[in-house]
């Protein structure tokens, strides 16, 4: 039905997009605000998709008139946590001559990654930009021309607390159902309170619910067959009146012969034990043959030998580009790769090897060569609203390629215009794409997930999980954004660990920076149940071994396999491919490096402690080697404790962990005793030891 979905949560200063689900573009939909705080003047537009921008904190009620009747939705707005902050770049730090430049366009998450909306101005020997930002670390890119040449990056930190977190659980207690909220403070925040919200789609009446602190109670005889309870953690700060809210959690209650409880935002159980292998499709077959589905299928035994559980294929749909992200037909495979039938055969072959297949779903944009875009530009009326319009205040130099009515796009991606999610025709189109491929594969990696509205992803999740609870949704959110955990995605890019490993690998940070990266997840609001994809490289990044110091790839890869989360190997990482999207090295690959990755996968599969939650730092005495390049931590499972020691240094390290350990290295399957010291071990790159 077209009900717009669950309650939505945001802060003043943001806007929320509201849209009918399963839309009929030929139908009529109307929105209106039925209730709002007394001081508010917020309204919504008259289109079928509207944007509500709360102007004061409080609860807003909106109503959608649809062909099947009226549907209510709650929007809860919290106080604006943002503060004024400044980005600065010293003119001397810009890589290039900018003496004749009068301003720099600045991009970043704070302005939706567009160019020209925010501009930096020259102040003496610096370029500066002021922006309102929430507490945390932020980065901006200063672009001095449309090609990012020259450019410079700047960082700023806004002091303040992180986001609190909450988990919901349910139980039967006599003739009542009890929902308990376990709220957790942010690492630097105050203890949060909890707000409970009912789902406007359900028949559960507010008067039948009682709330006492962190518990909500419902008499069983008041329960409908299906109820959804949402909770939001809300915390202030000890030294100010600032308030921060966290990501909402949801509990589904089903009442039949028995009462059952489900946590719909959690990832499938199998994901927590999975290892992902990303294939950049058109370079996988090697130098002497073109990659096709058939050629990939012939190489499945190799992927199977690595021991991985999931293969993520970069786009396989029709596209004029080698990388495939410029889609020209969402409903057919690329002719150079093979037919739909050959793709289905490849998926079946992976399934025979007990390997799931993740499809790269690209629904933020199309190619400029897509017929829909060409018809849009040619003025065909039914395509008029299919693409975003360029913001009126964008720098005019950014739209020279298409005139003043150029479509919206991100960065310098002029060849991939953004589709317009305010259009019901677009939403129906992209839901059809989801429905087309979901039955064929086991999951979606969602390209530019940060560019697609949250409401759309919430609809996609419910749509897919209703068919298959085990279907995987992996987001590309760069930088990280915990809001995509709120009933949207199962697995999240961990850009914090990626950045930390790069800094360690180049010598710009000590090895202990890994712990700072891990602490970022709860600080930005990810709950403990969230699953993060740990990686050292992917198709958008330079190869780790090419960019970082020699010998640091192995300990970096070992970190991704011995820390909590889902490790990912980018094709060729294990074969020594030096180029970002280089040809797979089959005949001249690094066999030792390949075997090292096999051992990492095997050890993680064999040792539950390496797949468990929680990391505890372990201090070490470093007798030989660089102490700043050595890091150790303990991983604990039900019946064992393991100590992992990583050495990013140029020379082997001799180390005594503060935890007593056996000297046998479980990763190498060999004794790691240092020899000269009875309590020390020798670490070339990584060792995994049993704690006594």
ChimeraX attribute file (.defattr): number of C-alpha atoms within 10 A of each C-alpha:
attribute: neighborCount
match mode: 1-to-1
recipient: residues
	/A:1	12
	/A:2	19
	/A:3	22
	/A:4	25
	/A:5	23
	/A:6	24
	/A:7	19
	/A:8	20
	/A:9	20
	/A:10	21
	/A:11	23
	/A:12	18
	/A:13	17
	/A:14	13
	/A:15	16
	/A:16	19
	/A:17	18
	/A:18	25
	/A:19	26
	/A:20	26
	/A:21	20
	/A:22	17
	/A:23	23
	/A:24	16
	/A:25	14
	/A:26	8
	/A:27	10
	/A:28	12
	/A:29	21
	/A:30	18
	/A:31	24
	/A:32	16
	/A:33	17
	/A:34	12
	/A:35	13
	/A:36	21
	/A:37	15
	/A:38	8
	/A:39	10
	/A:40	14
	/A:41	11
	/A:42	14
	/A:43	18
	/A:44	17
	/A:45	13
	/A:46	11
	/A:47	15
	/A:48	21
	/A:49	20
	/A:50	20
	/A:51	16
	/A:52	18
	/A:53	19
	/A:54	27
	/A:55	21
	/A:56	21
	/A:57	19
	/A:58	18
	/A:59	15
	/A:60	21
	/A:61	16
	/A:62	19
	/A:63	18
	/A:64	23
	/A:65	18
	/A:66	20
	/A:67	13
	/A:68	9
	/A:69	10
	/A:70	14
	/A:71	19
	/A:72	21
	/A:73	21
	/A:74	20
	/A:75	20
	/A:76	19
	/A:77	24
	/A:78	20
	/A:79	19
	/A:80	20
	/A:81	19
	/A:82	18
	/A:83	14
	/A:84	10
	/A:85	17
	/A:86	16
	/A:87	22
	/A:88	21
	/A:89	20
	/A:90	15
	/A:91	18
	/A:92	11
	/A:93	11
	/A:94	18
	/A:95	11
	/A:96	13
	/A:97	12
	/A:98	16
	/A:99	7
	/A:100	6
	/A:101	11
	/A:102	10
	/A:103	18
	/A:104	25
	/A:105	24
	/A:106	28
	/A:107	23
	/A:108	18
	/A:109	16
	/A:110	16
	/A:111	14
	/A:112	13
	/A:113	18
	/A:114	22
	/A:115	25
	/A:116	23
	/A:117	16
	/A:118	21
	/A:119	19
	/A:120	22
	/A:121	17
	/A:122	17
	/A:123	11
	/A:124	9
	/A:125	10
	/A:126	16
	/A:127	20
	/A:128	21
	/A:129	21
	/A:130	14
	/A:131	14
	/A:132	14
	/A:133	20
	/A:134	21
	/A:135	20
	/A:136	16
	/A:137	13
	/A:138	18
	/A:139	16
	/A:140	20
	/A:141	20
	/A:142	29
	/A:143	24
	/A:144	22
	/A:145	16
	/A:146	17
	/A:147	12
	/A:148	14
	/A:149	13
	/A:150	15
	/A:151	20
	/A:152	21
	/A:153	16
	/A:154	18
	/A:155	13
	/A:156	15
	/A:157	15
	/A:158	17
	/A:159	12
	/A:160	20
	/A:161	25
	/A:162	25
	/A:163	31
	/A:164	32
	/A:165	31
	/A:166	26
	/A:167	22
	/A:168	22
	/A:169	17
	/A:170	21
	/A:171	15
	/A:172	17
	/A:173	11
	/A:174	9
	/A:175	10
	/A:176	15
	/A:177	21
	/A:178	21
	/A:179	24
	/A:180	21
	/A:181	26
	/A:182	17
	/A:183	23
	/A:184	23
	/A:185	23
	/A:186	23
	/A:187	17
	/A:188	13
	/A:189	20
	/A:190	21
	/A:191	17
	/A:192	25
	/A:193	20
	/A:194	22
	/A:195	16
	/A:196	19
	/A:197	20
	/A:198	20
	/A:199	19
	/A:200	19
	/A:201	17
	/A:202	15
	/A:203	15
	/A:204	20
	/A:205	14
	/A:206	10
	/A:207	8
	/A:208	13
	/A:209	16
	/A:210	13
	/A:211	14
	/A:212	8
	/A:213	12
	/A:214	16
	/A:215	17
	/A:216	18
	/A:217	19
	/A:218	21
	/A:219	16
	/A:220	17
	/A:221	11
	/A:222	15
	/A:223	22
	/A:224	15
	/A:225	13
	/A:226	15
	/A:227	19
	/A:228	22
	/A:229	20
	/A:230	21
	/A:231	26
	/A:232	25
	/A:233	26
	/A:234	23
	/A:235	26
	/A:236	19
	/A:237	16
	/A:238	11
	/A:239	8
	/A:240	8
	/A:241	11
	/A:242	15
	/A:243	20
	/A:244	27
	/A:245	27
	/A:246	30
	/A:247	25
	/A:248	27
	/A:249	25
	/A:250	26
	/A:251	22
	/A:252	18
	/A:253	22
	/A:254	17
	/A:255	15
	/A:256	11
	/A:257	6
	/A:258	7
	/A:259	15
	/A:260	14
	/A:261	17
	/A:262	15
	/A:263	17
	/A:264	20
	/A:265	21
	/A:266	19
	/A:267	23
	/A:268	16
	/A:269	10
	/A:270	10
	/A:271	19
	/A:272	20
	/A:273	17
	/A:274	23
	/A:275	24
	/A:276	24
	/A:277	24
	/A:278	20
	/A:279	22
	/A:280	25
	/A:281	23
	/A:282	25
	/A:283	21
	/A:284	23
	/A:285	22
	/A:286	16
	/A:287	14
	/A:288	6
	/A:289	10
	/A:290	13
	/A:291	18
	/A:292	24
	/A:293	23
	/A:294	16
	/A:295	16
	/A:296	20
	/A:297	19
	/A:298	13
	/A:299	12
	/A:300	16
	/A:301	13
	/A:302	9
	/A:303	19
	/A:304	14
	/A:305	10
	/A:306	19
	/A:307	22
	/A:308	23
	/A:309	22
	/A:310	23
	/A:311	25
	/A:312	23
	/A:313	18
	/A:314	22
	/A:315	25
	/A:316	28
	/A:317	26
	/A:318	22
	/A:319	23
	/A:320	16
	/A:321	11
	/A:322	13
	/A:323	16
	/A:324	21
	/A:325	23
	/A:326	23
	/A:327	24
	/A:328	22
	/A:329	17
	/A:330	23
	/A:331	15
	/A:332	15
	/A:333	19
	/A:334	21
	/A:335	13
	/A:336	15
	/A:337	21
	/A:338	17
	/A:339	16
	/A:340	18
	/A:341	11
	/A:342	16
	/A:343	20
	/A:344	14
	/A:345	15
	/A:346	21
	/A:347	22
	/A:348	18
	/A:349	17
	/A:350	21
	/A:351	16
	/A:352	11
	/A:353	17
	/A:354	14
	/A:355	24
	/A:356	22
	/A:357	24
	/A:358	27
	/A:359	24
	/A:360	20
	/A:361	26
	/A:362	24
	/A:363	24
	/A:364	21
	/A:365	26
	/A:366	24
	/A:367	24
	/A:368	19
	/A:369	16
	/A:370	19
	/A:371	13
	/A:372	21
	/A:373	24
	/A:374	14
	/A:375	15
	/A:376	18
	/A:377	17
	/A:378	11
	/A:379	11
	/A:380	11
	/A:381	9
	/A:382	11
	/A:383	18
	/A:384	16
	/A:385	17
	/A:386	23
	/A:387	25
	/A:388	20
	/A:389	17
	/A:390	20
	/A:391	17
	/A:392	10
	/A:393	9
	/A:394	17
	/A:395	16
	/A:396	13
	/A:397	12
	/A:398	22
	/A:399	18
	/A:400	11
	/A:401	10
	/A:402	11
	/A:403	11
	/A:404	15
	/A:405	14
	/A:406	20
	/A:407	23
	/A:408	21
	/A:409	26
	/A:410	17
	/A:411	18
	/A:412	13
	/A:413	13
	/A:414	18
	/A:415	14
	/A:416	22
	/A:417	23
	/A:418	26
	/A:419	26
	/A:420	20
	/A:421	22
	/A:422	21
	/A:423	22
	/A:424	24
	/A:425	19
	/A:426	20
	/A:427	24
	/A:428	17
	/A:429	15
	/A:430	21
	/A:431	19
	/A:432	14
	/A:433	16
	/A:434	20
	/A:435	14
	/A:436	13
	/A:437	17
	/A:438	18
	/A:439	13
	/A:440	16
	/A:441	17
	/A:442	22
	/A:443	24
	/A:444	23
	/A:445	23
	/A:446	22
	/A:447	21
	/A:448	17
	/A:449	21
	/A:450	20
	/A:451	18
	/A:452	18
	/A:453	15
	/A:454	20
	/A:455	20
	/A:456	21
	/A:457	19
	/A:458	20
	/A:459	19
	/A:460	21
	/A:461	20
	/A:462	17
	/A:463	15
	/A:464	19
	/A:465	14
	/A:466	10
	/A:467	11
	/A:468	13
	/A:469	14
	/A:470	15
	/A:471	22
	/A:472	26
	/A:473	25
	/A:474	25
	/A:475	24
	/A:476	21
	/A:477	19
	/A:478	16
	/A:479	15
	/A:480	20
	/A:481	17
	/A:482	21
	/A:483	18
	/A:484	22
	/A:485	25
	/A:486	22
	/A:487	25
	/A:488	23
	/A:489	28
	/A:490	24
	/A:491	25
	/A:492	26
	/A:493	21
	/A:494	25
	/A:495	20
	/A:496	21
	/A:497	27
	/A:498	20
	/A:499	16
	/A:500	24
	/A:501	31
	/A:502	23
	/A:503	17
	/A:504	23
	/A:505	26
	/A:506	18
	/A:507	17
	/A:508	12
	/A:509	16
	/A:510	19
	/A:511	24
	/A:512	17
	/A:513	19
	/A:514	22
	/A:515	16
	/A:516	12
	/A:517	17
	/A:518	18
	/A:519	14
	/A:520	19
	/A:521	23
	/A:522	20
	/A:523	22
	/A:524	24
	/A:525	26
	/A:526	27
	/A:527	23
	/A:528	14
	/A:529	14
	/A:530	20
	/A:531	25
	/A:532	22
	/A:533	22
	/A:534	27
	/A:535	25
	/A:536	27
	/A:537	21
	/A:538	19
	/A:539	17
	/A:540	8
	/A:541	12
	/A:542	16
	/A:543	23
	/A:544	27
	/A:545	23
	/A:546	14
	/A:547	14
	/A:548	18
	/A:549	17
	/A:550	15
	/A:551	17
	/A:552	24
	/A:553	26
	/A:554	22
	/A:555	23
	/A:556	28
	/A:557	25
	/A:558	24
	/A:559	23
	/A:560	22
	/A:561	25
	/A:562	29
	/A:563	24
	/A:564	23
	/A:565	26
	/A:566	24
	/A:567	26
	/A:568	24
	/A:569	24
	/A:570	21
	/A:571	27
	/A:572	26
	/A:573	26
	/A:574	23
	/A:575	20
	/A:576	22
	/A:577	21
	/A:578	18
	/A:579	17
	/A:580	19
	/A:581	24
	/A:582	18
	/A:583	19
	/A:584	24
	/A:585	20
	/A:586	15
	/A:587	10
	/A:588	10
	/A:589	15
	/A:590	17
	/A:591	13
	/A:592	12
	/A:593	16
	/A:594	17
	/A:595	14
	/A:596	18
	/A:597	21
	/A:598	16
	/A:599	19
	/A:600	24
	/A:601	23
	/A:602	15
	/A:603	18
	/A:604	20
	/A:605	18
	/A:606	11
	/A:607	18
	/A:608	17
	/A:609	22
	/A:610	27
	/A:611	22
	/A:612	18
	/A:613	16
	/A:614	15
	/A:615	16
	/A:616	12
	/A:617	14
	/A:618	15
	/A:619	15
	/A:620	19
	/A:621	13
	/A:622	19
	/A:623	15
	/A:624	13
	/A:625	20
	/A:626	16
	/A:627	19
	/A:628	16
	/A:629	21
	/A:630	26
	/A:631	25
	/A:632	22
	/A:633	22
	/A:634	23
	/A:635	26
	/A:636	20
	/A:637	15
	/A:638	8
	/A:639	7
	/A:640	13
	/A:641	18
	/A:642	23
	/A:643	26
	/A:644	26
	/A:645	29
	/A:646	24
	/A:647	30
	/A:648	33
	/A:649	25
	/A:650	15
	/A:651	14
	/A:652	16
	/A:653	26
	/A:654	26
	/A:655	26
	/A:656	21
	/A:657	21
	/A:658	12
	/A:659	16
	/A:660	14
	/A:661	20
	/A:662	20
	/A:663	21
	/A:664	17
	/A:665	22
	/A:666	20
	/A:667	19
	/A:668	15
	/A:669	11
	/A:670	11
	/A:671	14
	/A:672	21
	/A:673	19
	/A:674	17
	/A:675	11
	/A:676	9
	/A:677	13
	/A:678	10
	/A:679	16
	/A:680	24
	/A:681	28
	/A:682	25
	/A:683	25
	/A:684	21
	/A:685	22
	/A:686	24
	/A:687	25
	/A:688	29
	/A:689	22
	/A:690	19
	/A:691	18
	/A:692	11
